[in-house]
Amino acid sequence: MIIVTRLNGQEFALNPDLIERADSTPDTVVTLVDGTKYLVAEPLVEVARLIREYRALVIAEAQRAVAPTNTPTLSAVDDPAPPPVVPLHRRER
């Protein structure tokens, strides 16, 4: 959720995944996918920045949840040598 401010100064949380568009006319109007409109005090560029930060946070949290934190990673110089090749003997016919 992002925190935005109504024109009367009251803050509220808005789900950025439901935002269809935001317009600056000159006040910032946020339109949700269901057609609900909110007039907010933040300028359009600030609303866009809040949405970018929210999405970056979601991606970062997902990466932390998926990637193990204590597993060492191998670099190209750390790669172990390939296993030895064992030749197969041909059968006599």
C-alpha positions in Angstrom: 0.0 0.0 0.0 1.1 3.6 -0.6 0.2 6.4 1.7 -1.3 9.4 0.0 -3.1 12.5 1.3 -6.6 13.8 0.5 -6.9 17.6 -0.2 -8.2 18.1 3.4 -5.0 16.7 4.8 -6.3 13.2 5.8 -3.9 10.4 4.8 -5.1 7.1 3.5 -3.5 3.9 2.1 -4.1 3.0 -1.5 -3.3 -0.3 -3.2 -1.1 0.6 -6.2 -2.0 -2.7 -8.0 -5.5 -1.3 -8.5 -4.5 2.0 -10.0 -5.4 2.3 -13.7 -4.1 5.8 -14.2 -3.2 9.1 -12.5 -3.9 12.4 -14.1 -2.8 16.0 -13.2 -5.7 18.3 -14.0 -4.1 20.4 -12.1 -4.9 18.4 -9.0 -3.8 14.8 -9.1 -6.6 12.4 -9.7 -6.0 8.7 -9.2 -8.4 6.4 -11.0 -8.7 2.7 -10.0 -9.5 -0.1 -12.3 -13.1 -0.2 -11.0 -13.6 3.5 -11.9 -13.2 4.9 -8.4 -11.4 8.3 -8.4 -9.4 9.8 -5.6 -8.2 13.4 -5.5 -4.8 13.5 -3.8 -2.5 16.3 -2.6 0.7 14.7 -3.9 1.9 15.8 -7.4 1.7 13.3 -10.2 5.5 12.7 -10.1 5.3 11.9 -6.4 2.5 9.3 -6.9 4.6 7.7 -9.7 7.6 7.6 -7.4 5.6 6.0 -4.5 4.3 3.3 -6.9 7.9 2.6 -8.2 9.2 2.3 -4.6 6.3 0.0 -3.7 6.9 -2.3 -6.6 10.7 -2.3 -6.0 10.0 -3.3 -2.4 7.7 -6.1 -3.4 10.4 -7.5 -5.8 13.1 -7.1 -3.2 11.1 -8.9 -0.6 10.3 -11.7 -3.1 13.9 -12.1 -3.9 14.8 -12.4 -0.2 12.1 -15.0 0.3 13.3 -17.1 -2.6 17.1 -16.8 -2.3 18.7 -18.6 0.6 20.9 -16.2 2.5 23.5 -18.6 3.9 24.2 -20.7 0.8 27.6 -19.8 -0.7 27.6 -19.1 -4.5 30.2 -20.4 -6.9 32.0 -18.1 -9.2 33.7 -19.1 -12.4 37.0 -19.6 -10.7 35.5 -21.6 -7.9 33.8 -24.2 -10.2 35.0 -27.7 -9.4 36.9 -29.6 -12.0 34.7 -31.7 -14.3 34.4 -35.4 -13.2 37.0 -37.7 -14.8 35.9 -39.5 -18.0 36.0 -43.3 -17.6 36.4 -45.0 -21.0 34.0 -47.9 -21.7 35.5 -51.2 -22.9 34.2 -52.5 -26.2 32.8 -55.9 -26.1 34.3 -58.5 -28.4 31.9 -60.0 -31.0 
